[in-house]
Amino acid sequence: MMADTIPGDDLRQYRASRGWEQPQLAAHLNEVLGRRYDKARISRWESGAERIPQIVAQAIRAEQPPAGGGIPTARNLAPALTLAVSLQKGGVAKTTTSVNVAYLLAKKGFRVLLVDGDPQGSATTNLGEDAHGLELKKKTLTTLLDSRSDLPTREAITPVCEGLFDLIASSIALSEIEVSLMSDPTSSLALREKLSEVSSDYDFIVIDTPPNLGLLTASALGAADLVLIPSQTEQLSLMGIPLLLRAIDRTKRRINRNLQVLGILPTHYDPRTVVDKAMLAELRTIAERHGVELFEPISRAVAYKESVLAGKPALERTPDVAGNESFRRIADRLVEIAETRAKEYAHEPV
């Protein structure tokens, strides 16, 4: 299932352009689609409390708009702008970042696919999905990257957050696939190949990578346009950044010349400690040296741990959680880059 829908504001605009109240829109949709929608359902769609079903979005978009009104075509920045969230160390908030940035982009009305590229399946769990159950159904990245499988990418996609965006899940079985990739000389292109099947279905693809520089991370870098580097404000995390930057440079030279670093995101920051302040200053130096943005640090907050237990993005449960401004800044930067790129594509000669 593709995340092909419309924002609530656009639905309201469509209804107003026809001079309808919510009950009239519900009656119209019921006649066209053979459903039993009511005023309360329309209200939830327009307020954003409930995702507008794909069948409704498609039906509305297919109608001829009246003069001077109607619903705009869904924002389509295709091919999708792909972000890899990566650092070869665990516990730096890669999954927290991936899940919440994907959530924010989807809330803006964009079509988003989150790829759980970590055999620990952390993003899958954070979104309340049963990794083992999806593995049994062969709806995971494991099956997609298995050279013995011909599963179309669309069949491995699971809608999450009540259909707000989509997920390609992961489980521990993915670690076995990484071993098999070692015998494939083109393994670094495996994920790019699979995502190319659905790139035009989405505006953004976010990849949560494992805490190492193995073949799964290499494949994510091969598929990405941008890399975001979350780093704890502690020495071990900082030591991993130069290694990752070298890996990014190799990827640019060999297989993905357009790959760029979006920036560095300090995480688990405690402004009360001398060590954290010193490490933040060091991160600033690294960012300046490499000419990349240093986002404002994300402080520790229990809401992030609680969100995992709840199976929801932290920003859905607690919109004003510490660090939300940084995640919003990252989402805004991605939109800026994607819209600029879309304009450039529009002016390219056919």
N, C-alpha and C positions, 0 to 999 in steps of 0.2 A: 504493500500500500504506500502510495506516494503522499508526501505532506503537501498536497495541492489544495489549498483552501484560500479563504479571504478573511481579512480582518473584520471585526465587528463594525468599525466605523464605516467601512465600505458597504456593508449590508444595510446600515442605516441610511447611507446616501442613496443606495438603490431604491429603498422603500420610499424615501422622501421624493425622489424624482418622479414617482408614479402617483404621489398624493395619497398613499395608503397609510392606514394605521396598522399596528402589529397584527390584529386579528385578520385583516384583509390579506396581508402577506402570507400568514399561515394558511389561509384558505386557498390562496393561489398555489402555493407549493404543494399542498395536499392534492389539488386537482392535477397538477403537472406530474407529480412523482408518486401518487397513490399512497401517501403517508398520512399520519395523524398528528401533525405538529399543531401546537396551540400558541396562544399569546405568550405564555410563560416561557416556552422554549425560545421563541423569537427574542424575547427580552434577554435571556441568558446569553444568546449568541451575540447580540449587539453590545452587551456590557463586557464581553470577554470572559464571562464566568464559565462558559462552555464553548468548546471548539465547534465551529461550523462544519458539518459533515461535507466530505468531498463531493458527494452526489448533489448536494444543494449548491455548492460553489460552481460546479460544472453547469448545472441547469441555468443558474442566473447569468453566468458568463456567456452562455450560448444565446441568450435572448437579445433581440435588437433593442438597443436603448432608445428612449425617446429623445427628441431634439433637445440638446442642451443639458442632458443628464445621463444617468446610468452608472453602472459600476465600472471602475477602471479594471483593466486587465491585471491579473496578479503580478506582483513585482517579480520579474524574471531577470536575474543577473547572470544567467547561464552563459558559458559553463560555470559551474559552481566554483566559488573561491574556497580553496581547501587549506585549512589550518591544522598543523600538527603541534600538539602540546607535548613538549619533550624535555627530559633531562635524565641522565642515566643514574638516578638515585631515587629510592623510594621515599615516601613520606613528605614530598615537597608540594603536594596539593595539585598534581597534574589532573587527577580525576575531578576534584572539586572545581578546578578551573574549566575543564572541558564541559562538564555537565551544566554549570551555571552560565557559561558563555553561550552554549547551544540554546539554553532556555531563554536567555535574553533576546537572542536573535529571532527566535521563533515568536516571542511575544511582540516583537516589532512587526510581525506579519510576514516574515521571510520563511521560505521553505528550507528546512534544516535537517541534515542527516548527521547523527553522531555515530562514529565508529569506535567501538571498544577494541582497541588493538593490544590489550594487556591480558595475558593468560589468567591473571588473577580475577578478571571479570569485575573490576571495581565499579566501573561506570554502569554496567548492567545491574549490579546490586543496588547502587545508589538510586537507580530509577525504578526500583521495586520489581524487577523482572527475575524470573526463575532461570538462572543460567543453565542448570542441569536439564530442566525441561525443554528449553529452547535447543540445547545440544541434541537431545533425543529426537527433536523434530527437524534437525539439520537446518535450523534457522540461525546460524552463527557464522562468524568469520572463519571458524575452523573449516567448515565445509567449503566456503568460498575459495579459500587458499589451498585446498587439497587438490593436487594435480589429478587425482582420480575422479574428481567430481566435475560435472558440467552444470551445476546449479546456477541458474540466472541470478544475478545480484538482487533483483527486485524480490525474489522469493525468500531472501534471507533477511528482509527488513521487517522490523516490528515497531508499530506505532507506540509511543510512550507519552506520559503526561496527558492522558485522555486525548491522544491524537494530536497534541500540539506540535510535536516533531517526531522524527523517526530514529530508530536505533538499529545498527548491526551489532548484535550482542557477541559476547565472548565467554569462554569458560576455560578451565584448566586444560582441557583437551587441546587448546590452541598451542600449548607448549610442544606437543608432539609434532604439529605441523611445522613449527620452526625448525625442528631437527631435519625433517624431510626437505625443507627449503635449501639446506646446505648442499644438496646434490644438484640443485638447479642453478646454472650459471646466470639465469635471468631473474633470479628470485627478488632482486631489488625493484623489479618492475611489476611484480605480481599484484600488489594492491592497486597500483595505478590502473592496470588493465581492468580489474573488477569494478573499480569506481567509475571508470569511463562509461560503463553501461548505464549509469544512472546520473551522471554529472549534469545533464540537461534538465533533470527533474527537480533540481535543488538550486538554491541561491548560495548556500554555504554547506560545507562538509567539515566537521571537526573530528580529528583523530586523537584519541587518548592513547599514548604510547607506553610500552613497558619501561621499567626502571633499569634499562641497560642499552648498550649500543649494538645489540644483536641484529639478526636479519629482519625481525618484525619492525624494529625502529628504522632500519635502512629502507625497508619497503614503504614505510610511512613517509619518510623524507623524499623518497622517489615520487610519491603521489602528491605531495603538498606544494602549495604556492608560498606559504608562509610558515614560520616556526615561532611559537611563543615558548619562552623558557622560564618556567616557574622555578624559583630557588629559595630555599630557606635561608634566613640570615644567619647562617653558620658555616664553618670552614669547609666541611666535607662537600656541601652543596656547591659552594663557590669553586672548589677544585674541579668539579665536573664540567663547568661551563666551557673552559678552553678546549677540552676534548670534544664536546658536542659541536662547538664552532668549527673545529677542524673537520669533523665528520660532515658538517653542512657544506663546507668548502669542497670537499671531495665529491659530494653528491652533485654540486653545481658543475664541477668540471666534467664529470663522467656521464651523468644521466639526466640531470634536471637543472639546466642552466638558469631557469627563471626563479629558483628557490631563493627566498629572502628571509631575514630574521625580522619578525614583527617587533620584538622587544623582550625585555627581561621583567619578570614579575616577582618581586620579593614577597615571600609568604611566611606565615607563622611568626610574624614580627612582634617583638615585645619592646616598645619604646622606652621601657623603664630600665633596661639593662645596657650596660656599657658595651658588652660584646655585640649585641644586636645592632646598636648604633654604628659600631666600627665596621661590622659586616655590610651594613647598608651603604656606608660610604665607599667600601670596596666594590660593591656591586655598581655603584654610580660611576666609579672609575672604569670598570670593565665596559659598561655601556657606552661611555664617552669614547673609550679607546676604539671600539668597534662601530661607532656611529649608529647605535640603535637606541630606541626609547627605553627608559627605565620608568615603568609604571609605579604609581603610588603603592606602598606595601600593604599587604593583607594581614591584619592582626589576627591573633588566635581568637577563636570564638567557638563556644560549645555548640552553637547552632549548626555548624558544619557537620559535626559528629552526629547530632540528633537527626539531621536530614538523611543520613545514610540509613539509620534505623527506620525512619519513616518511609524510605523509598521514594523520596522526592528531592528536587533541587532545593538547596538552602534558600535561594532567593524567591522561590515560590512560597515557602513556609514563613520566611522572615525577610521580607523585602528590604528592610533597613539594617540587615546584619552587617557587622563590621567588615569593611572591605568591599561593600557592594558598589561603591563609587568606582573602584578600579575595574571591576568586572564590566560595569557599564561603559567605562572609557574604552576598554578593549573591544566591546561589541560595537561601539560607535566608530572606532578606527577601522574595524573590518568593513562596516557599511560604507565608509568613505572610500576605502580602497576598491571595494567591489563596484561601487557606482562609477568611480573614475575609470576603472577598467572596462565597464560596460559601454561607456561613452566612446572610449577608444576603439572598441570592437565595432561599434555602430558606424564609425567613420572609415573603417578599413575598406579598401576596394574589394568588390565581389569578384 
